[in-house]
Amino acid sequence: MMGTRHANRLWLLAGVLTTALLVAVTYFLMVSPTFAEADELAVQTETARTQAVKLRKELVKLQKEKKNEKQLTATRDAYRDALPSGSGVPAFLRQLQADGGRVGVNVSGITVGTPEPIESVGGVWSIQIQLVADGTAAELNKFLQQLQGSAQKRAVLIEATTLESDDSGASKDQRINLTVRAFVAPPVGSGAPAVTTD
């Protein structure tokens, strides 16, 4: 009887150990990886939520910008016109003469220099243009305002002006000698823009 009791205890102990072993194996092989996977999915879910919030904000911003598309396109086109890819010197000179004619100024004596790269702004070149403008003080003032004002589509900088006036009193006309820089942005790697005056 003692042997039977001892055998029962051994079976009971073996059963408990087997159950404990099965619980441990089940936990480490099935439950623990499931918890780890659940934790990883929770992290991924939070990351996805954060990204969704950022994307919603970006979408709202893009929808606002979409409403301004025409204005943004016009601004882009104005910048493109201000820095043409070709020198555009003949058209610019015709524009100077036409603008001068509209305000009563005679534009003449035009000299165009060779393009020079602007070191501080990669890919942009400047072309020095010297010219003479004749007219009354009021007409010359209007011409200068047109040349440097917001109506000027081309990126232009007046570098120097010299005023000459007729002191004899016979004429109200005055003359200014202008040095102007026109800017151009040729395609990357194309080198200096070709300059023609016709």
HELIX and SHEET records of a PDB file:
HELIX    1   1 MET A    2  THR A   26  1                                  25    
HELIX    2   2 TYR A   27  VAL A   31  3                                   5    
HELIX    3   3 SER A   32  LYS A   67  1                                  36    
HELIX    4   4 GLU A   69  ALA A   82  1                                  14    
HELIX    5   5 VAL A   89  ARG A  102  1                                  14    
HELIX    6   6 ALA A  137  GLN A  148  1                                  12    
SHEET    1   A 3 ASN A 106  VAL A 112  0                                        
SHEET    2   A 3 TRP A 125  GLY A 135 -1                                        
SHEET    3   A 3 GLU A 116  PRO A 117 -1                                        
SHEET    1   B 4 ASN A 106  VAL A 112  0                                        
SHEET    2   B 4 TRP A 125  GLY A 135 -1                                        
SHEET    3   B 4 GLN A 174  VAL A 184 -1                                        
SHEET    4   B 4 VAL A 156  SER A 165 -1                                        
END                                                                             
